[in-house]
């Protein structure tokens, strides 16, 4: 199912993002006129982007990356299926305008589309495929010396997490950017509030709660001619090898915030270091989505995480129609409490949610956090100090996986057990054709591996 198209490549193209190259070009042409010199420098500073995964999130990320940043253009696209490429080209060519510079020969389909996008003379690759593919895509990108924006999570099992941690080292060695779609890390409300928490304004953290509770999500009805593999790929939410289950694919946002809160930043740092729990004890099940059309994942989880200082965090994740939604975090310290999204509260018999002691005032003209993460990434690349968020998002991904492992088995799971797990969810062969749907996990019967 691979496209016969071949990626175009200009073998004379240098690493256009090296500051020294830009400076040298400007100096060389300065004697020919300042306007010509500025034009040469601007051209050399253009960042060429490839998109892998052309669904809704991929299209959104392509816009968030190109539109708010000068001299950033989309030049290549890849997806498993031709119809997704067609839909994305139609939408993005209109929404991106002159920032859309994708030629037909730089559109690729099939399981190996990511390799062809990487080889298409791009500087930065956006990965927005189902998360199960993320570790192999990230590894291929850094081997080719590309900057990466990867949607969260970055894996669905421990072997995938370990792969990303190894890739994280290579991004650092090669001075390449790795930014992930945990946008709260780039959201001013969270940054300013958690800075105050790390400064000790609510004391030592003793407990917390985090939630992603909502209704059900979409599914695609199976069409005639679809193989088992195509049906699973088009309904990737409902298969752990593709999504990791919704505690991993979706609830990772809140778990990443909790790890951020419990991190211990070095003196003078911005609080960006990883932090993770030591163990998880949880439960979950499948009550509302029991039909085979929903694969084999759960529709609710409740996990207690314990952090190194003994603090416990209650985590809830639910996708059931007709239920009350709640998507938030809450943290309690010895001197107060906080909503990490922008408010601090004083200690009292009951926290008065209507009267915080401090609240963040968001600017009306502030970019959305989805744009801000790309603005920060592009700025770091141009500065020559690329962001590298790979280690911490790998740890937050494992935090979610650890919770899933506990709920599936009914066992307490330690960080070491989760990190050293040998369970690989990726199929032995990636090809369109038959593939079984795994059994629904049963606590007390499903084993830790």
Secondary structure, DSSP 4 states (H G I P E B T S, - for coil): ---S------TT---TT-HHHHHHHHHHHGGG-HHHHHHHHHHHTPEEEEEE--SHHHHHHHHHHHTTSTTEEEEEEEESSHHHHHHHHHHHHHHHGGGB---GGGEEESTTHHHHHHTTT-SEEEE-S-GGGHHHHHHHHHHTT-EEEE-S-S-SSHHHHHHHHHHHHHHHHTT--EEES-GGGG-HHHHHHHHHHHTTTT-SEEEEEEEEEE---------TT--HHHHHHHTGGG-HHHH--HHHHTTHHHHHHHHHHT--PPTTS-S-S----SEEEEEEE-SS--SGGGTT--SEEEEEEE-TTS-EEEEEEEE-TTS--EEEEEEEESSEEEETTTEEEE-SSS--TTS-SEE----TTPPPHHHHHHHHHHHHHHHT---B-HHHHHHHHHHHHHHHHHHHHTS-EEHHHHHT-----S-S---SS--PPPPPP-TTTSPP-
